[in-house]
Structure formats: structure tokens, C-alpha cells
Amino acid sequence: MKHFFLRNQTTVRLAVLLLLLAVFFNRPLHAELSCTQATVVASPTANSVEAKAVSVLREEEAKRTGVEWPLNAHQEIATVNIIVGLRGEIPSLLASPWRDAWQSLSPSSSTHEPEGFSIETLHRTSSTTIVIAGNDPRGVLFGVGYLLRKLEMEHGRATLAADLHVTTAPDSPVRGIQIGYRRKNNTYDAWTVAQFDQQTRDLAIFGNNTIQVIAPDSDDAATSPLYPTPALETLIGICKSTIAYGLDFDLYYPEMAKDYSNPMQVDAELKKAEALFRALPHIDALYIPGGDPGHTEPKYLLPVVEKEASILHKYHPKATVWLSAQGFSAAWYSEFYSLLKTQQPDFITGFFVGPQSRDSFALQRAMIPARYPLQAYPDIGHVMHAQFALPAWDPAFAFSEGREPIDPRPLGEKEIYRTFAPLHHGFIAYSEGVNDDVNKVLWDQLGWSSSADPMQTLRDYSRYFLGPHIGKLNSDAFARGLMDLEQNWNGPLLTHSSVDSTLLDFSTMEEEASDAQKQNWRFELALYRAYYDAYIHARLIDATDREERAMAAIRTAPSIGSAEAIREAREALMSMPVAADLQKRIFSLADALFHHVGIQLSVQKYGASNIERGANLDRIDVDLNDRAWLTQRYDSISRLATESERQAELVKLLHYEDPGPGGYYDDLGDPTHEPHLVLSSSSSSSSSSNSNSSPDPQLYTTTVNGIADKIPDDGLRISTLTYAETLYDKPLEMRYQNLDPKEHYHLRVTYGGEDYTLPIRLVANDTVEIHAPLLRKHNPEILEFDIPDSAIADGTLDLKWTRPAGIGGGGRGLQVAEVWLIPEH
């Protein structure tokens, strides 16, 4: 009791002390601060970037509230003053009592860090002053961005939930986003320069300091039918925007000539590069990928880059030069490292690590001389056949939503960023449009602080872009919804009931939203995903049920005859409208999104370059069962001459997966049906996982589930279209235990996957070759092999498939769709 009394007495004393401090400084505890009638104070001699930051603050506030904050050169009597400027300018903008108060709170040496800022909230009698002090002009802009993210702004109202007291500077010196104004892009080829200017501003508000553009000549068409202005004119406009905001403007310049050992092709390349360098008003950095796109051996690539760097510096003397080793084979990596070690080229500032890198980030850091900094070039827009693919994505989502869907991945991006943060000095994120809009701000905030909480970033995102409320709901509901969209993709879809609850939450937000919010493209993107996920869920449940009923009908063939059984099976498989209201809403959202932001969710309707480039509206009704394949089988069986033949084939159809007693079947690529697949070289476990989280986000040591280039509607069984694969030189492994050593086994394998193929070799227990390297003759191809009894002697069988060692590119091609281990008896 005594200790209880003393603890509570201490608590009471602390509370009284805090209250007295609040009264003394006229600083209410946790009081909401109205900024609706604020006045902005800035130096009349501020440079153009500082002035732009002030304009951003006033313009973005006015857009949301309808109230224009006046601008003064000195602090005046007002309820709330917002002082904006460089740290050294602040004292001259403050009246005497406020100046003393601010200087007493002003932080120490950390205030000199580039791009940093502090924000202090000062109270005196009935007025308040908020001071945004930038360490440099960019710091002023980022300080303004911080305030805008924390303000609760809606029509006629701007408030702060609590006083701001923050001093901060970015961890990462480069926080950039790539913009591809090109045909391939799912959005940007439809944008005007004004839209790019707003995007540049929006990203800067979340801490982005670099915009990188792709050169007009890349691995793409020369133009797009959606271009409002020619490519070079647009890039010049984007460049001018970055200059206005004080941000870096970088150029991504692939080397696209066929042969750089040819002097004539080199000369032509240099002339083309010079014309572009001369045309652009400013270039801060030149980024040249070694591949993806590109295909030049290092010994020819480095001399070309040296010449281009020399030309670049004629027009942009301070520009830095960055190179990547993307797409290199093992032999080219070896040559690359050797050249760097022996030549130590001064014309290269550093290197970046991106997709199609067979050598890991850590290995490249170890092999590239320490004098060269590394940057990350992360792919934040793709979830399949990509640098950071989802390793256990449900095939129903993969077939429908495709490689480039709307993909908020707050926890995934945090995991990816923190994995590589110790190795790099910044990043430029690869993006193909607005499908990854959420991921852009997640990376910018993680680049500011690797400890940034993704949920807090999503709250800021929701508050800033949608407002503090969605009807009666707090906009935090939208932040939670974005988190839920990521979770929709974890686990088997068939039993994933939370997909429907996610849609319910978004439907509630939709009902509550204002007209302006309903037409906000960021809101529409999330709605589209929520509706799409739920629609595919409903269709999968229906498709699974229809196939089960069709197979049940076939099982009655011995009693009712093959013809009647097939008729009933066909009837069961007939597609009927499912969740038509969801489908209708998805189509209306796709149309709204095209008109509001230019995203092309369909090839035919909106001019997407192809289905893989985000056009998943065209796959919304893709088959999610084996209807097409079964229909073909029914047709061929019906043409057989005798009933006994038809009955025999129907039995085979029913038992397609059956390996017989004591046998095993794995449908590789289906995370719920591959029990013998070894998932990671760090674990001997062969049990399947449904998690898309991985300590190996680039999947160098993790087995990946994927789908082929075709779809079930093409008449192929889904099990032959889904596959497991490993990347580069890592074997694809399966492990069987507790086999009968006295039994003789056969192996049946379906080699299927993407349309390109590589020679694949299969070995048992590391020593017994089951087959030499072979090329698939058609896709898919089913082959059978004998397993030597010696391979089963201890009751365990380890199978390892490999592809030729040392190949570069994307690392794919080692793809296996199905495996049966069949006892001879």
C-alpha cells in the first residue's frame, strides 16, 4: 500500500508540473490548433526555391480549404503566423519575444545537415507561431511538406491535431523516382507537363529529391498515340519543374545500338547523346544501365560511357555518371570487376544495382572498389516476373491481375528497403505509372528515415490526399484499407474471407466519401483493387464449385453412360454471371481512372501497350478453372468409336493427378499443392508456404511460384501453366522422405512455363543423373524417367533441376510445372 501511494503521489506531482508548465508558457497540452486564418511570413529576398516552397504551402492549403493564407514579409499580429525560411533568415522574420523563444529552442549542430529542417510551435498569450526553418532551400521545401502532411485540411478548415516540435534530416542523400514518358508506361504517356509538375510537387511533399526520366530512345516505340506533346518537349518541361522546386533532374540513358565494337555505331550513338544533352536545360546525373535494356560487353561499354561523360560535361559540368551491371553473365561480371579494379575509372561516379542482376547487392558491394558508392534501383511496380516478385501469389490473382497491378505493399517495401539500406547511398525507384503510387511515397519516407513506420506514412498519405475525414470516418480508415489490400494477396484466395471484409470497408468509405473524394484518382485506385480482389474471389469460389460438379458428373459415367455424363459435366462448367454488380463497378472505376489520371487498364478501351502493362481489365473474366481444357477433352473423348474407349478415357481424366498407392503428385506453382518443394536453401523444409514475406526479397535463394505466358482460356490445364522456379544458378529442389526402398519408382515431369526455354538437367541425390540437359520441344511437355533403385536406397530422394551456369538476364527459365513420383506396382 505504501509503494502504491508513493507511485501515485509521484504521478500526481508530475501531472501538476506539466500543467503549470503549460499555463506558464501558454501552451495547451494536446490542444487542437486552428490554422484556418493563418498568415504566412517569408523573406522578400528568399531565393526562387524558397519562394516556390512558400507557394506550395499556400497553394496546396487553398486547394483543400478554399481559404487563401495571406503572405507577409514580417510577423504581424495574427492568431497564427507560419514563418518559413532558411534557418539564418528566421530571426529577422520574428518579432523580439518570439525570436528569443525560438532561439532558446533552436537545435544544435544537427541543423547543418543537408536538406534538413526543424519545425517549432510557439505560443504566447492568444497567438501562435509555427516556425519552419530549413537548413538549405530544399530543407525549406521538405519542412513545408512535413507541415502539409500533418495539417488536417478540408473545406473552410485547417487544423493541427497537436503542436509540432521536430528536427530532422534525411538518412539517404538520393531519394528518387523514375518517370518513363514512353509507350510502355501504363499512365505517363497520357500526361501533360502540368500533370508531371503536380506529381513532382506531390513527391517532394513526401521527401523526394530526385526525378529521373528515361531517354526518348529506349527499348520502346518511338512515340505513343496518347502523347499530348512530343517526348523531348515533355522531358524539357519536367526538367524545368525540377529546377523550380530545387530538385535533381537525372537522365536514364540506355545504350541501344547493336554493336559498340563498331566505331561507326559508337559515333552515331555519341551524336545522338550529344543532341539530347544539349537540348535538356539541366542534368544532375546520367544513369547508364549495362542491360535491361542493353546488351554490351563491359570492355566495349566502359569506353562508350567515358566518351559520353566527356560530352555530358560540355553542357552540364557538374553532372555525375552512374553505371549498372544489369543483364551481365557471370563472365561479363568477372570482366567488369577486373576492369574496375585495374582501371579505377574517374569518369564514373558510382554504380547502381537493379533488376536482372545475377550478382547480389552484397556481392557487388564486395567486388566493386570501395571508392565508388552504390545506389539502389528497385522495381516497385511489378509483382511477378520481377526483381521483387511475390513468391507465393495465388494463381487466380496472377492470371487476372497480372504482372503490373495496383500494388500497395507497405510491409513488403519496408522489408525490401531495410534489407538493402546498409549497402547503398540512395535510390532511384523504377516505376511504370501510378499503379505503385503508394510505394513511391513509402520509399521516399523510408529514404528519409529507415525507421519510418509504414502505417504512419499511409496516414499522412490519406490525410494529405483525401483529407482528415471520409464522411463520418477518420481518413485513417483509408490507411488501414491500403494495409489490408497488401494482406489480400497473402495466402490461398479460395479460403481468404478477409478479401470480402476489405471490400466492405472500402464500400463503406465509398458511401461516406464526398463527390471530390470519389473523383480522387488515388481513392479510385484503391477502390479498383478492392473491388477487383473481391470479384476474383467470388469467381474463384464459383469456378471451383463448377469444376467439382463437372468431375462429379464424370464419375457417374459408368452408370449413366459417357454421353450423358459429359453432357452434365458441360452444363456444370457453363459460365454464369457472378457478382455482376462488382464487375460493373470495376469497369466504371477503370473508365474514371483513365479520364482522371490516364492509367490504361485495358488495351482496347484505353490504349494500353499490352496486357502485361497494367491492362488487367482485359483479364477480369479469365478462366479460373479448367473449363477450356476439360471441354477439349470432352470433345476428343466423345469422338472415340466405342463406349469402352470413352469410359477408359474418362477414368484417365478423373485420375489425372493420381500417382497410385504410395505415390506422390505436386502441382508446382500452386502454393497449397506442392508439399515436396524445397522453398529455400536456408532451410531443409519442403513444406509449402503461403507467405509472400521473405528474408530474401530478390529471391536468389528462394523458390518462386509463377505462371506461364498463356492463360487457362487457351485450352491448357492450370496445373501445366503454374510452375515453380529458381533464379540463375540455384537448383530447383524437391525432397521425398520415407519412401519404400524395396519399391521401384518412375518420375513424370511436366516441363512448362514461360515461352522461352533453356536446357534443363535433372539429378537425384547430387550424383545420379536422371536426364542430361534437354530443351523443351513444346510448351508444356510431359516426360517420364526411370529412377534407379540406388537413389531410393535410404528411403529419401532429393531431386535437383539446374539450368546452364553463368547465364545473365533475368535469371528465369528453370521452370517445372508438375511432378509425379509413381511406384511401379
TAMOFEN-V229139 format. One line per field, one symbol per residue. ss: DSSP state (2 for helix, 1 for strand, 0 for the rest). burial: b if it has 24 or more other ideal C-beta (glycine too) atoms within 12 Angstrom, else e. A space follows every 10 residues. Layout:
# TAMOFEN-V229139
ss: ???
burial: ???
This chain:
# TAMOFEN-V229139
ss: 0222222222 2222222222 2222000000 0011000011 1100000222 2222222222 2222200001 1100000001 1111112222 2220022222 2222200022 2200001111 1111001111 1111002222 2222222222 0111001111 0000111100 0000111110 0000000222 0022222222 2222200001 1111000000 0000000000 2222222222 2222200111 1100000000 0022222222 2222222220 0000111100 1000100222 2222222222 2222200001 1111000002 2222222222 2220000001 1111000000 2222222000 0011111010 0000000000 0000222222 2000000002 2222222222 2220001111 0000002222 2222222200 0002222222 2222220011 0011022222 2222222200 0022200222 2222222222 2200222200 2222222222 2222222222 2222222222 2222202222 0222222222 2220000002 2222222222 2222222000 0022220000 0000022220 0000002222 2222222200 0022222222 2222000000 0001111000 0000001001 0000000000 0000000000 0101111000 0222000222 2111110000 0111110000 0000111111 1000000001 1111000111 1111000000 1111111022 2200001111 1110000000 0001110111 11100
burial: eeeeeeeeee eeeeeeeeee eeeeeebeee eebbbbbbbb bbbeebeebb bbbbbbbbeb bbbbbebebe bbebbeebeb bbbbbbbebb bbbbbeebbe bbeebbbeee bebebbbbbb bbbbeebbbb bbbbbbbbbb bbbbbbbbbb bbbbeebbbb eebbebbbbb bbbbbbbbbb bbbbbbbbbb bebebbbbbb bbbbbbbbbb bbbbbbbbbb eeebebbeee bbebbbbbbb bbbbbbbbbb bbbbbbbeeb eeeeebeebb ebbbebbeeb ebbbbbbbbb bbbbbbbbeb bbbbbbbbbe bbeebbeebb bbbbbbbbbe ebbebbbebb eeeebebbbb bbbbbbbbbb beebbebbbe ebbbbbbbbb bbbbbbbbbb bbbbbbbbbb bbbbbbbbbb bbbbbbbbbb bebbbbbbbb bbbbbbbbbb bbbbbbbbbb ebebbbbbbb bbbbbbbbbb eebebbbbbb bbbbbbbbbb bbbbebebbb ebbebbbebb ebbeeebbeb bbbbbbbbbb bbbbbbbbbb bbbbebbebb bebbebbeee ebeebbebbb ebbeeeebbe ebbebbbebb ebbbebbbbb bbeeebbbbb bbbbbbbbbb bbbbbbbbbb bebbeebbee eeeeebbebb eebbebbebe eebbbbbbbb bbbbbbbbbb eeeeebebbb bbbbebbbbb bbbbbbbbbb bbbbebbbbb bbbbbbbbbb bbbbbbeebe eebebbbbbb bbbbeebbeb bbbbbeebeb beeeebeebb ebbebebeee bbeeeebbbb bbbeeebbbb bbbbbbbbbb bbbee
